[in-house]
Amino acid sequence: MSLKDELQKRFGFTSFRSGQEEIIQSLLNDQDVLAVLPTGNGKSLCYQLTGYLREGIVIIVSPLLSLMEDQVMQLQKQGEKRVVAFNSLLSRTERYYVLNHLSNYKFLFLSPEMLTQKDVIEQLQKQKIGLYVIDEAHCVSQWGVDFRPEYQQLGEIAQKLGSPVTLALTATATTAVQHDIETVLFQEVPVRIIHSVNRQNIALYVKKTSQKEADLEDLMKQAKGSMIIYCATKKEVERLYQLFRSRFTIGYYHGGLEASQRRQLQQQFSQNKLQFLIATNAFGMGIDKPDIRYVVHYDLPDSLENYVQEIGRAGRDQQASEAILLYKENDERIHYFFNQLSREQRQSFEIYLQYHSNEQEQFDEIQQKWLEIIAQTSNPQEWLNRLKRQEKEKEYRLQQMLHYVNAKTCR
């Protein structure tokens, strides 16, 4: 049976989208793949169909609980029962059950933090692994040094699991980010399948304004369809929700909500019970709602890569959609503030290493992770140098974002 026949049999589609068939065929030929496909181009189908055609469990490393929940629900809608998200939403008893019955599952979603746990690795080593997938693989580069260092261990874990065929998937990766992904994840150079991230059905607008609330309200009044409104902080998300809740069918979403609340909001938005959703970027990766007509950024994103990722939630049905960025002078200050906090975090850690002071008790969760990594590395200075490079890269990405905002030419 041909790949197209399998596609129609299992998913009901008569043809592949750009890049899909090439990716799947390479994986079936036991070749590792780094794939950059535009948002809404059916990246998840690449590992789903491949998984059905390869013997063994499919491990999908995913960065966000909301993304895991979306993808599990998507598979369940297709009738797949052998799927589970192994994360903090499960009780201890449920996690124990899943770990001891891994052979019952075809698709296992989990975070890098879960995958690095010793008992998880030991149980997976007993399984035949058909495919090892790193979804949203740009996180390896953007988050994998300072914020979530577990991402840096994913290549080593692959070796512990017998070096299964590996697929790194993302919708946004510069040449530098692609290099980072390859260095961390692959022992040999993978097949690279790179497609333009340009989405021709999304019109891009930047509106410079001194009255963002009024402009946002105008956009909401004129909206003919669903809209996501992105903010930089939980506090701002909740403030705008309180401002508009009495006048619009609106909800809000951020990582501080209970899992049951997040699930309910996702369902209400997907089923058009809410027209508007105000959210941090914790919402949206992999969201299974094809008819989002507008993505509005009330706050400035910290990089063009993240902006492209977030506006890609619009128009997945290929219909005309809009991405609107509201910019008020000095909006970038919030990111300068966050970057300064990261710098101070690294500096205090560096002082501890230099002087072996007693400050360890005051370390935050991320610094504790750094300490564990330093204990395992033969070259602590190289790790610190990478942290410093990451700081410079964040500043550079923010300047790129500002250049886009101030561009005089067509976007």
C-alpha positions as CSV (number, residue, x, y, z in Angstrom):
1,M,0.0,0.0,0.0
2,S,1.4,3.4,-0.9
3,L,1.9,6.3,1.5
4,K,-1.1,8.1,-0.1
5,D,-3.3,5.1,0.4
6,E,-2.2,4.9,4.1
7,L,-2.9,8.6,4.4
8,Q,-6.5,8.2,3.0
9,K,-7.1,5.1,5.0
10,R,-6.0,6.5,8.4
11,F,-6.8,10.2,8.1
12,G,-9.2,10.6,5.2
13,F,-7.0,12.9,3.2
14,T,-6.3,12.4,-0.5
15,S,-3.0,14.3,-0.7
16,F,-0.1,15.4,1.4
17,R,0.7,19.0,2.2
18,S,4.1,20.4,1.3
19,G,6.9,18.6,3.0
20,Q,4.9,15.9,4.7
21,E,5.5,13.0,2.4
22,E,9.2,13.7,2.2
23,I,9.5,13.8,6.0
24,I,7.5,10.5,6.5
25,Q,9.4,8.7,3.7
26,S,12.8,9.7,5.2
27,L,11.7,8.5,8.7
28,L,10.5,5.2,7.2
29,N,13.9,4.8,5.6
30,D,15.5,5.1,9.2
31,Q,16.8,8.6,8.5
32,D,16.7,11.3,11.2
33,V,15.0,14.5,10.1
34,L,15.0,18.2,11.0
35,A,11.8,19.7,9.6
36,V,10.8,23.3,9.5
37,L,7.3,23.7,8.2
38,P,4.9,26.7,8.4
39,T,2.3,26.7,11.2
40,G,-0.9,25.0,10.1
41,N,0.9,22.7,7.7
42,G,0.1,19.5,9.5
43,K,3.3,18.8,11.4
44,S,1.7,16.4,13.8
45,L,0.5,14.2,10.9
46,C,4.2,13.6,10.1
47,Y,4.8,11.7,13.3
48,Q,1.3,10.2,13.6
49,L,1.3,8.5,10.2
50,T,5.0,7.5,10.6
51,G,4.1,6.1,14.0
52,Y,1.4,3.9,12.6
53,L,3.8,2.5,10.0
54,R,6.7,1.8,12.4
55,E,6.7,-0.8,15.1
56,G,7.0,0.5,18.7
57,I,6.0,3.4,20.8
58,V,6.2,7.0,19.6
59,I,7.7,9.4,22.2
60,I,6.7,13.0,21.6
61,V,8.6,15.6,23.7
62,S,6.4,18.6,24.0
63,P,7.1,22.0,25.8
64,L,3.6,22.9,27.2
65,L,0.8,21.1,29.0
66,S,-1.7,22.9,26.8
67,L,0.0,21.6,23.6
68,M,0.0,18.0,25.0
69,E,-3.7,18.3,25.9
70,D,-4.5,19.6,22.4
71,Q,-2.6,16.8,20.6
72,V,-4.0,14.0,22.9
73,M,-7.6,15.3,22.3
74,Q,-6.9,15.5,18.5
75,L,-5.7,11.8,18.4
76,Q,-8.7,10.7,20.6
77,K,-11.1,12.5,18.2
78,Q,-9.5,10.3,15.4
79,G,-10.4,7.2,17.5
80,E,-6.9,6.5,18.9
81,K,-7.2,5.2,22.4
82,R,-3.5,4.2,22.9
83,V,-2.4,7.8,23.7
84,V,-1.4,9.4,27.0
85,A,0.1,12.7,28.2
86,F,2.5,11.8,31.0
87,N,2.6,15.0,33.0
88,S,1.9,16.7,36.3
89,L,-1.9,16.5,35.6
90,L,-1.8,12.8,36.4
91,S,-1.9,11.6,40.0
92,R,1.0,9.7,41.4
93,T,-1.1,6.5,41.0
94,E,-1.9,7.3,37.4
95,R,1.8,8.0,36.6
96,Y,2.8,4.7,38.2
97,Y,0.2,2.8,36.1
98,V,1.3,4.4,32.8
99,L,5.0,3.7,33.5
100,N,4.3,0.1,34.2
101,H,2.0,-0.4,31.2
102,L,3.9,1.5,28.5
103,S,3.4,-1.3,26.0
104,N,-0.3,-0.5,26.0
105,Y,0.4,2.9,24.4
106,K,1.3,4.0,20.8
107,F,1.8,7.7,21.5
108,L,3.4,9.0,24.7
109,F,3.6,12.8,25.2
110,L,5.8,14.2,27.9
111,S,7.9,17.2,28.8
112,P,11.7,17.3,28.8
113,E,11.6,17.6,32.6
114,M,9.6,14.3,32.8
115,L,11.8,12.5,30.3
116,T,15.0,13.3,32.2
117,Q,13.7,11.4,35.3
118,K,15.6,8.2,36.0
119,D,12.5,6.0,36.5
120,V,11.0,7.2,33.2
121,I,14.2,6.5,31.3
122,E,14.5,3.0,32.9
123,Q,11.0,2.0,31.9
124,L,11.4,3.4,28.4
125,Q,14.6,1.4,28.0
126,K,12.5,-1.8,28.2
127,Q,10.3,-0.7,25.3
128,K,10.8,-0.8,21.5
129,I,10.8,2.9,20.5
130,G,9.5,3.4,17.0
131,L,10.1,7.1,16.8
132,Y,11.5,9.9,19.0
133,V,9.9,13.3,18.3
134,I,10.9,16.7,19.6
135,D,8.0,19.0,18.8
136,E,8.5,22.7,18.8
137,A,12.2,21.9,18.5
138,H,13.2,25.6,18.5
139,C,12.8,25.4,22.3
140,V,16.1,23.4,22.3
141,S,17.8,26.7,21.3
142,Q,15.6,29.4,22.8
143,W,14.9,27.7,26.2
144,G,17.5,25.0,26.4
145,V,20.3,27.0,28.0
146,D,19.0,29.3,30.7
147,F,15.3,28.6,31.2
148,R,14.8,24.9,30.7
149,P,18.2,23.2,30.6
150,E,16.6,19.8,30.4
151,Y,16.3,20.4,26.6
152,Q,20.1,20.2,26.4
153,Q,19.9,16.6,27.6
154,L,17.5,15.3,24.9
155,G,20.3,14.0,22.6
156,E,22.0,12.1,25.5
157,I,18.6,10.6,26.4
158,A,18.1,9.4,22.8
159,Q,21.4,7.5,23.1
160,K,20.3,5.9,26.4
161,L,17.1,4.8,24.6
162,G,19.1,3.1,21.8
163,S,19.3,6.0,19.4
164,P,15.8,5.6,17.8
165,V,14.9,7.4,14.6
166,T,14.5,11.0,15.5
167,L,12.3,13.8,14.2
168,A,12.8,17.4,15.2
169,L,9.8,19.6,14.2
170,T,9.3,23.3,14.3
171,A,7.6,26.2,12.5
172,T,10.3,28.7,13.2
173,A,14.1,28.2,13.1
174,T,16.7,30.6,11.9
175,T,19.9,29.0,10.5
176,A,21.6,29.5,13.9
177,V,18.7,27.8,15.7
178,Q,18.8,24.9,13.2
179,H,22.5,24.5,14.0
180,D,21.7,24.5,17.8
181,I,19.0,21.8,17.3
182,E,21.3,19.6,15.2
183,T,24.2,19.9,17.7
184,V,22.0,18.9,20.7
185,L,19.7,16.3,19.2
186,F,21.6,14.4,16.4
187,Q,24.8,12.3,16.4
188,E,25.0,12.6,12.6
189,V,23.8,15.2,10.2
190,P,20.0,14.7,9.7
191,V,17.9,15.1,6.6
192,R,16.9,18.8,6.5
193,I,13.5,19.6,5.1
194,I,13.1,23.3,5.3
195,H,10.1,25.2,4.0
196,S,9.3,28.9,4.1
197,V,7.3,30.0,7.2
198,N,5.4,32.6,5.1
199,R,1.7,32.2,5.3
200,Q,0.2,34.1,2.4
201,N,-3.4,34.1,3.9
202,I,-2.3,36.2,6.9
203,A,-2.2,39.9,6.5
204,L,0.3,41.6,8.8
205,Y,-0.3,45.0,10.4
206,V,1.5,47.1,13.0
207,K,-0.5,50.0,14.5
208,K,1.5,52.5,16.5
209,T,-0.7,54.1,19.1
210,S,-0.9,56.0,22.3
211,Q,-4.3,54.5,23.3
212,K,-4.0,50.7,23.0
213,E,-7.1,49.9,25.1
214,A,-9.4,52.0,22.8
215,D,-7.8,50.6,19.7
216,L,-8.1,47.0,20.9
217,E,-11.8,47.7,21.7
218,D,-12.4,49.0,18.2
219,L,-10.8,45.8,16.8
220,M,-13.0,43.6,18.9
221,K,-16.1,45.5,17.9
222,Q,-15.3,45.1,14.2
223,A,-14.2,41.4,14.5
224,K,-16.1,38.9,12.4
225,G,-14.7,35.7,13.9
226,S,-12.5,34.4,16.7
227,M,-9.6,36.4,18.1
228,I,-6.6,35.6,20.3
229,I,-5.2,38.6,22.2
230,Y,-1.7,38.1,23.4
231,C,-0.2,39.8,26.4
232,A,3.3,39.6,28.0
233,T,2.2,38.9,31.6
234,K,-0.5,37.1,33.6
235,K,-1.3,40.4,35.3
236,E,-2.0,42.2,32.0
237,V,-4.1,39.3,30.8
238,E,-6.3,39.5,33.8
239,R,-6.5,43.3,33.8
240,L,-7.8,43.3,30.2
241,Y,-10.2,40.5,30.9
242,Q,-11.8,42.5,33.7
243,L,-11.9,45.6,31.5
244,F,-13.8,43.8,28.7
245,R,-15.7,40.9,30.3
246,S,-19.0,42.7,30.6
247,R,-19.1,43.8,26.9
248,F,-17.8,40.7,25.0
249,T,-17.9,36.9,25.1
250,I,-14.4,36.7,26.4
251,G,-12.2,34.4,28.5
252,Y,-8.6,34.5,29.7
253,Y,-5.8,31.9,29.7
254,H,-2.4,31.7,31.4
255,G,-0.2,29.1,33.0
256,G,-1.4,30.0,36.5
257,L,-4.9,28.5,36.0
258,E,-5.8,25.1,37.2
259,A,-5.6,22.3,34.5
260,S,-9.4,21.9,34.5
261,Q,-9.9,25.6,33.9
262,R,-7.4,25.6,31.0
263,R,-9.2,22.6,29.4
264,Q,-12.6,24.2,29.8
265,L,-11.4,27.5,28.3
266,Q,-9.8,25.7,25.3
267,Q,-13.0,23.8,24.7
268,Q,-15.2,26.9,25.0
269,F,-12.9,28.8,22.5
270,S,-12.7,25.9,20.1
271,Q,-16.5,25.5,20.1
272,N,-17.0,29.2,19.5
273,K,-18.7,29.7,22.9
274,L,-16.1,32.4,23.4
275,Q,-15.2,34.8,20.6
276,F,-12.2,36.3,22.3
277,L,-9.4,34.8,24.4
278,I,-6.8,37.0,26.1
279,A,-3.7,34.9,26.8
280,T,0.0,34.7,27.5
281,N,2.0,32.7,25.1
282,A,1.2,29.6,27.2
283,F,-1.8,29.3,25.0
284,G,-1.8,28.3,21.4
285,M,1.0,26.0,20.4
286,G,-0.7,23.3,18.4
287,I,-4.2,24.7,19.1
288,D,-6.7,22.7,17.1
289,K,-8.9,25.5,15.9
290,P,-8.7,26.2,12.2
291,D,-10.9,29.3,12.0
292,I,-9.1,31.9,14.2
293,R,-9.5,35.0,12.1
294,Y,-7.4,37.5,14.2
295,V,-4.3,37.3,16.3
296,V,-3.7,40.6,18.1
297,H,-0.5,41.3,20.1
298,Y,-1.4,43.8,22.8
299,D,2.2,43.7,24.1
300,L,5.4,43.5,22.0
301,P,6.7,39.9,21.5
302,D,10.3,39.4,22.6
303,S,11.5,38.0,19.2
304,L,10.4,37.7,15.5
305,E,10.6,33.9,15.9
306,N,8.0,33.9,18.7
307,Y,5.9,36.4,16.8
308,V,5.8,34.2,13.7
309,Q,4.9,31.2,15.9
310,E,2.0,33.1,17.6
311,I,0.5,34.7,14.5
312,G,0.6,31.2,12.9
313,R,-2.5,30.3,15.0
314,A,-4.6,32.4,12.6
315,G,-6.2,31.1,9.5
316,R,-5.2,27.4,9.6
317,D,-8.2,26.8,7.4
318,Q,-6.3,28.8,4.7
319,Q,-8.9,31.6,4.8
320,A,-8.0,35.3,4.9
321,S,-6.9,36.3,8.4
322,E,-5.1,39.1,10.2
323,A,-2.2,39.6,12.6
324,I,-2.2,43.0,14.3
325,L,0.5,44.3,16.5
326,L,-0.4,47.3,18.7
327,Y,2.8,49.2,19.6
328,K,3.1,52.0,22.1
329,E,6.3,53.8,22.6
330,N,8.6,52.0,25.1
331,D,6.6,48.8,25.0
332,E,10.0,47.0,24.8
333,R,10.8,48.0,28.4
334,I,9.1,44.9,29.8
335,H,11.6,42.7,27.9
336,Y,14.6,44.8,29.0
337,F,13.4,44.2,32.5
338,F,13.1,40.4,32.0
339,N,16.5,40.3,30.4
340,Q,18.0,42.3,33.3
341,L,16.5,39.8,35.8
342,S,18.1,36.9,33.8
343,R,21.4,38.7,33.8
344,E,21.3,39.2,37.6
345,Q,20.3,35.6,38.0
346,R,23.4,34.4,36.1
347,Q,25.7,36.9,37.9
348,S,24.7,35.8,41.4
349,F,25.2,32.2,40.2
350,E,28.6,33.1,38.9
351,I,29.6,34.7,42.2
352,Y,28.6,31.5,44.0
353,L,30.9,29.4,41.7
354,Q,33.8,31.8,42.1
355,Y,33.7,32.2,45.9
356,H,31.8,29.1,47.0
357,S,29.7,31.4,49.1
358,N,26.7,30.1,51.2
359,E,24.1,31.7,48.9
360,Q,23.0,28.4,47.6
361,E,20.0,28.3,50.0
362,Q,18.6,31.4,48.2
363,F,18.9,29.9,44.7
364,D,15.7,29.8,42.7
365,E,14.5,26.7,40.8
366,I,16.4,27.5,37.6
367,Q,19.7,28.2,39.5
368,Q,19.3,24.9,41.2
369,K,19.0,23.2,37.8
370,W,22.2,25.1,36.7
371,L,23.9,23.8,39.8
372,E,23.0,20.2,38.9
373,I,24.4,20.7,35.3
374,I,27.6,22.3,36.6
375,A,28.1,19.2,38.9
376,Q,27.9,16.9,35.8
377,T,30.1,18.9,33.5
378,S,33.9,18.9,33.2
379,N,33.9,22.6,31.9
380,P,31.7,24.9,34.1
381,Q,33.1,28.0,32.4
382,E,31.7,26.8,29.0
383,W,28.3,26.6,30.5
384,L,28.6,30.1,31.9
385,N,29.8,31.3,28.5
386,R,26.7,29.8,26.9
387,L,24.5,31.6,29.4
388,K,26.2,34.9,28.5
389,R,25.8,34.2,24.8
390,Q,22.1,33.5,25.4
391,E,21.8,36.9,27.0
392,K,23.3,38.6,23.9
393,E,21.1,36.6,21.6
394,K,18.0,37.7,23.5
395,E,19.0,41.3,23.1
396,Y,19.6,40.8,19.4
397,R,16.3,39.1,18.9
398,L,14.5,42.0,20.6
399,Q,16.3,44.5,18.3
400,Q,15.1,42.5,15.3
401,M,11.5,42.7,16.6
402,L,11.8,46.5,17.0
403,H,13.3,46.7,13.5
404,Y,10.1,44.9,12.2
405,V,7.9,47.3,14.1
406,N,9.6,50.4,12.6
407,A,9.9,49.0,9.1
408,K,8.7,51.5,6.4
409,T,8.5,48.8,3.7
410,C,5.8,46.2,3.1
411,R,5.7,43.5,5.8
